[in-house]
Amino acid sequence: MRTALWLAAAAALALGGCASVQTARARLVKAPVRCDDQTVQIYFEPESAEVTREARGVIRAAASSVAGCQVRAVEVVGLSDAAGAPAANLDLSRRRAEAVAAALQTLSLPMAEFRLGAAGEAGAVTAGGRAAPLRRRADVTLRLAPR
């Protein structure tokens, strides 16, 4: 008799555990998709507008993270450091923005309005007169909304 009671209690606990796992799973599966705007930075080698393999990985990760969201707009702003002539830096930052936009368009990112900008070296020198070399990048902002 005790064995039968023990088996019944164990079965009830096991089934109760399965039910709680199923309930927890249902809450996770039904959790609303968060469609907050995202910004990622794509870095470049000095004097280059070529998207590196590492940068392509960042772009792929950003594109795959928007699953379940509507992409309203994609903003890409190319930047450069203060080394070189201002006109050349503006051109370089424009080419960086175009290269990142082209890489984004090759992915299965939903069609959205692309806005490209180029800042050149504007803001590349600190108030203390020090150059900011980490400006060799393009900033990508994905404007998202729930579907």
Secondary structure in CASP SS format (residue, H / E / C, confidence):
PFRMAT SS
TARGET T0000
AUTHOR 0000-0000-0000
METHOD secondary structure of the structure
MODEL  1
M C 1.00
R H 1.00
T H 1.00
A H 1.00
L H 1.00
W H 1.00
L H 1.00
A H 1.00
A H 1.00
A H 1.00
A H 1.00
A H 1.00
L H 1.00
A H 1.00
L H 1.00
G H 1.00
G H 1.00
C H 1.00
A H 1.00
S H 1.00
V H 1.00
Q H 1.00
T H 1.00
A H 1.00
R H 1.00
A H 1.00
R H 1.00
L H 1.00
V H 1.00
K C 1.00
A C 1.00
P C 1.00
V C 1.00
R C 1.00
C C 1.00
D C 1.00
D C 1.00
Q E 1.00
T E 1.00
V E 1.00
Q E 1.00
I E 1.00
Y E 1.00
F C 1.00
E C 1.00
P C 1.00
E C 1.00
S C 1.00
A C 1.00
E C 1.00
V C 1.00
T C 1.00
R H 1.00
E H 1.00
A H 1.00
R H 1.00
G H 1.00
V H 1.00
I H 1.00
R H 1.00
A H 1.00
A H 1.00
A H 1.00
S H 1.00
S C 1.00
V C 1.00
A C 1.00
G C 1.00
C E 1.00
Q E 1.00
V E 1.00
R E 1.00
A E 1.00
V E 1.00
E E 1.00
V E 1.00
V E 1.00
G E 1.00
L E 1.00
S C 1.00
D C 1.00
A C 1.00
A C 1.00
G C 1.00
A C 1.00
P H 1.00
A H 1.00
A H 1.00
N H 1.00
L H 1.00
D H 1.00
L H 1.00
S H 1.00
R H 1.00
R H 1.00
R H 1.00
A H 1.00
E H 1.00
A H 1.00
V H 1.00
A H 1.00
A H 1.00
A H 1.00
L H 1.00
Q H 1.00
T C 1.00
L C 1.00
S C 1.00
L C 1.00
P C 1.00
M C 1.00
A C 1.00
E E 1.00
F E 1.00
R E 1.00
L E 1.00
G E 1.00
A E 1.00
A E 1.00
G E 1.00
E C 1.00
A C 1.00
G C 1.00
A C 1.00
V E 1.00
T C 1.00
A C 1.00
G C 1.00
G C 1.00
R C 1.00
A E 1.00
A C 1.00
P H 1.00
L H 1.00
R H 1.00
R C 1.00
R E 1.00
A E 1.00
D E 1.00
V E 1.00
T E 1.00
L E 1.00
R E 1.00
L E 1.00
A E 1.00
P E 1.00
R C 1.00
END
